[in-house]
Amino acid sequence: MQDIVSWVSSIERMAHSLYRDAAAYFHDNKPFSDFLAHMAWDEANHILLMERAEQVLADRNYKDFPISLNDEGRKRIERPLQENINLLANGSLTEESLIDCMVAAELSEWNDFFIYVINLLKEIDDNFVSAAPGVQHHLRHLEQFLKSTPYGSAKLATLHRLPVVWEEQILVVEDSESVAELVKALLAMEGRITIAKDGEEGLRKTVETYFRVIISDIDMPRMNGIQFFREAVNLYPVIRSRFIF
């Protein structure tokens, strides 16, 4: 997991350098330059967060991570940033090209990994609890700028697919649709609710997403709640404290 966090930190550094230097490059367009300077400042804070994450994970010898990314995938994510860095270096960078790069970055696995780490560490380190609203504001700042551009509306539709880093994710594993919907209604104000109809589906969703709380029935077809709990704990030992039966 530390390898992934270290790589995310290196991507944050690329983004910070690009946005900082582009702010100076577009100095004649003050609103855009100010926006880029703000985004560069955000990325500098993200670098500090990832450095803190590396330290926390090393201290706890934490190794669990539900997602992996090969070299090809990493290069695919790095490519838009590197291409825009090259365009900036030869003086041919455009505003739209850079905005396309920023939206692509926020929609990439890089952002997914970053949000996963923030959500994971919120429960064991207060620094990440206070950081989460700032991460969400970073996304909203990009959204607000897109609204001010003539080509931003199409990009906003894709940006809205991003997960909300400050909204708690809750998994309800229940084979009775009526009971599941009742629990969902009761918890509607507590966060984003995901429903799985049995333990097998619950386990798949647990691998895909970090859930702050998992509320599970015990008697279910295919894989019951106890089996689901044991499989989940086998994959991620720290998850046991987040189960409610």
MOLIN-V922222 format. One record per residue. N is the residue number from 0. RES is the residue in three letters. OMEGA is omega in degrees with one decimal (none if undefined). BURIAL is + if it has 16 or more other C-alpha atoms within 10 Angstrom, else -. D_FIRST is the distance of its C-alpha to the first C-alpha in Angstrom with 2 decimals. Layout:
N:RES:OMEGA:BURIAL:D_FIRST
N:RES:OMEGA:BURIAL:D_FIRST
This chain:
0:MET:-179.4:+:0.00
1:GLN:177.5:+:3.80
2:ASP:178.9:-:5.31
3:ILE:-178.7:+:5.24
4:VAL:177.8:+:6.39
5:SER:178.4:+:8.64
6:TRP:177.0:+:9.95
7:VAL:178.4:+:10.74
8:SER:179.2:+:12.46
9:SER:177.4:-:14.44
10:ILE:176.5:+:15.58
11:GLU:178.7:+:16.71
12:ARG:176.6:+:18.69
13:MET:-178.8:+:20.31
14:ALA:179.6:+:21.32
15:HIS:-179.6:+:22.65
16:SER:-180.0:+:24.75
17:LEU:-176.8:+:26.06
18:TYR:179.6:+:27.12
19:ARG:-178.1:+:28.60
20:ASP:178.7:+:30.62
21:ALA:177.2:+:31.64
22:ALA:177.4:+:33.00
23:ALA:-178.8:-:35.39
24:TYR:-178.0:-:36.15
25:PHE:-174.5:+:37.28
26:HIS:179.2:-:39.23
27:ASP:177.5:-:42.33
28:ASN:-169.9:-:40.59
29:LYS:179.6:-:40.03
30:PRO:-180.0:-:38.40
31:PHE:179.2:+:35.81
32:SER:178.8:+:35.35
33:ASP:178.0:-:34.89
34:PHE:-179.5:+:32.38
35:LEU:177.9:+:30.29
36:ALA:177.7:+:30.57
37:HIS:179.6:+:29.31
38:MET:177.0:+:26.30
39:ALA:177.8:+:25.59
40:TRP:176.7:-:25.83
41:ASP:-177.6:+:23.31
42:GLU:176.5:+:20.82
43:ALA:176.5:+:21.47
44:ASN:177.2:+:20.54
45:HIS:177.0:+:17.30
46:ILE:178.6:+:16.46
47:LEU:178.3:-:17.30
48:LEU:-179.0:+:15.15
49:MET:175.2:+:11.95
50:GLU:176.5:-:13.22
51:ARG:179.3:-:13.82
52:ALA:178.3:+:10.37
53:GLU:-179.6:+:9.02
54:GLN:-179.3:-:11.95
55:VAL:-178.7:+:11.62
56:LEU:178.1:+:8.17
57:ALA:180.0:-:9.68
58:ASP:-177.4:-:12.89
59:ARG:-177.1:-:11.78
60:ASN:-176.4:-:9.67
61:TYR:-175.2:-:7.33
62:LYS:-174.8:-:5.23
63:ASP:173.2:-:6.37
64:PHE:-171.0:+:5.60
65:PRO:-174.1:-:9.10
66:ILE:173.6:-:9.13
67:SER:-179.1:-:8.79
68:LEU:-179.2:-:10.89
69:ASN:-177.4:-:13.18
70:ASP:179.6:-:15.10
71:GLU:178.5:-:17.92
72:GLY:179.5:-:16.05
73:ARG:179.6:+:14.67
74:LYS:178.4:-:18.27
75:ARG:-179.8:-:19.71
76:ILE:-179.1:+:17.95
77:GLU:-170.3:+:18.84
78:ARG:-179.0:-:22.38
79:PRO:178.4:+:24.11
80:LEU:-178.9:+:23.06
81:GLN:178.7:+:24.18
82:GLU:179.3:-:27.35
83:ASN:173.5:+:28.29
84:ILE:178.7:+:27.70
85:ASN:178.1:-:30.10
86:LEU:178.5:-:32.56
87:LEU:-178.0:+:32.60
88:ALA:-179.5:-:33.26
89:ASN:172.7:-:36.25
90:GLY:-177.9:-:37.60
91:SER:179.9:-:37.29
92:LEU:176.8:+:34.57
93:THR:179.0:-:35.84
94:GLU:-177.0:-:35.00
95:GLU:177.9:-:34.37
96:SER:-179.2:-:32.10
97:LEU:177.3:+:29.91
98:ILE:176.4:+:29.92
99:ASP:178.7:-:28.98
100:CYS:-177.4:+:26.01
101:MET:178.6:+:24.94
102:VAL:178.4:+:25.32
103:ALA:-179.9:+:23.47
104:ALA:-178.7:+:20.52
105:GLU:179.8:+:20.53
106:LEU:-175.5:+:20.76
107:SER:177.3:-:17.99
108:GLU:176.7:+:14.44
109:TRP:179.5:+:13.58
110:ASN:178.3:+:15.29
111:ASP:179.6:+:13.82
112:PHE:-179.0:+:10.19
113:PHE:-179.6:+:11.85
114:ILE:178.5:+:13.90
115:TYR:-178.7:+:11.31
116:VAL:179.3:+:9.57
117:ILE:-179.2:+:13.23
118:ASN:179.5:+:14.39
119:LEU:-172.8:+:11.85
120:LEU:177.4:+:12.68
121:LYS:-173.7:+:16.34
122:GLU:-179.1:-:17.22
123:ILE:-179.0:-:16.14
124:ASP:-176.1:-:16.98
125:ASP:178.5:-:20.20
126:ASN:-177.4:-:19.26
127:PHE:173.5:+:17.18
128:VAL:-179.0:+:20.13
129:SER:-178.5:-:22.48
130:ALA:-172.9:+:20.28
131:ALA:178.0:+:20.00
132:PRO:178.1:-:23.68
133:GLY:177.4:+:23.39
134:VAL:178.5:+:20.66
135:GLN:179.2:+:23.02
136:HIS:177.2:-:25.92
137:HIS:179.3:+:24.30
138:LEU:-179.4:+:24.45
139:ARG:178.5:-:27.95
140:HIS:175.9:-:29.15
141:LEU:179.7:+:28.34
142:GLU:-179.3:+:30.09
143:GLN:178.8:-:33.14
144:PHE:179.5:-:33.50
145:LEU:179.9:+:33.41
146:LYS:-177.5:-:36.25
147:SER:-177.5:-:38.33
148:THR:-178.9:-:38.11
149:PRO:-177.3:-:40.38
150:TYR:-172.2:-:37.60
151:GLY:-173.0:+:35.09
152:SER:-180.0:-:36.09
153:ALA:-179.3:-:34.68
154:LYS:179.1:+:31.32
155:LEU:-178.6:+:31.29
156:ALA:179.3:-:31.43
157:THR:-179.0:-:28.07
158:LEU:-178.8:+:26.49
159:HIS:176.9:-:27.57
160:ARG:-176.8:-:25.16
161:LEU:176.5:-:22.25
162:PRO:177.1:-:20.93
163:VAL:-172.3:+:22.25
164:VAL:-177.0:+:19.55
165:TRP:178.8:+:22.03
166:GLU:-178.7:-:23.43
167:GLU:177.1:+:22.20
168:GLN:-178.7:+:21.25
169:ILE:179.2:+:23.21
170:LEU:175.2:+:23.41
171:VAL:-178.2:+:26.85
172:VAL:-170.9:+:27.23
173:GLU:-177.5:+:30.99
174:ASP:176.3:+:33.30
175:SER:-177.7:-:36.28
176:GLU:-177.6:-:36.21
177:SER:178.5:-:38.61
178:VAL:179.6:-:36.67
179:ALA:179.9:+:33.38
180:GLU:177.0:-:35.21
181:LEU:178.9:-:36.77
182:VAL:179.0:+:33.50
183:LYS:179.7:+:32.13
184:ALA:-179.1:-:35.28
185:LEU:-175.7:-:35.07
186:LEU:-172.0:-:31.52
187:ALA:-177.5:-:32.09
188:MET:-175.1:-:32.11
189:GLU:-179.2:-:28.87
190:GLY:179.3:-:26.43
191:ARG:-174.9:+:25.66
192:ILE:173.8:+:26.58
193:THR:-178.3:+:25.36
194:ILE:171.9:+:27.48
195:ALA:-171.9:+:26.81
196:LYS:176.5:+:29.91
197:ASP:-176.6:+:28.62
198:GLY:179.9:+:25.77
199:GLU:178.8:+:24.70
200:GLU:177.7:-:24.41
201:GLY:180.0:+:22.76
202:LEU:178.5:+:20.00
203:ARG:-178.8:-:19.49
204:LYS:177.6:+:19.38
205:THR:177.2:+:16.95
206:VAL:-175.1:-:14.43
207:GLU:-169.4:-:15.34
208:THR:172.2:-:15.49
209:TYR:178.2:+:14.56
210:PHE:179.3:+:17.93
211:ARG:179.2:+:19.24
212:VAL:174.6:+:21.87
213:ILE:-179.6:+:22.66
214:ILE:-171.1:+:26.41
215:SER:166.6:+:27.48
216:ASP:177.1:+:30.85
217:ILE:-176.2:+:31.35
218:ASP:-179.4:-:34.05
219:MET:178.8:+:32.77
220:PRO:176.3:-:33.39
221:ARG:175.8:-:31.10
222:MET:-177.6:+:28.45
223:ASN:-173.8:+:29.57
224:GLY:-179.5:+:27.74
225:ILE:177.1:+:27.29
226:GLN:178.2:-:25.85
227:PHE:179.8:+:23.48
228:PHE:-178.1:+:22.40
229:ARG:179.3:-:21.91
230:GLU:-179.2:+:19.88
231:ALA:179.5:+:17.59
232:VAL:177.0:-:17.22
233:ASN:178.6:-:16.60
234:LEU:-174.9:+:13.53
235:TYR:-175.3:+:12.38
236:PRO:-176.3:-:14.53
237:VAL:-175.6:-:14.45
238:ILE:-173.6:+:16.09
239:ARG:-177.9:-:19.41
240:SER:-177.7:-:20.65
241:ARG:-179.6:-:20.55
242:PHE:169.9:+:22.99
243:ILE:178.6:-:26.69
244:PHE:none:-:29.18
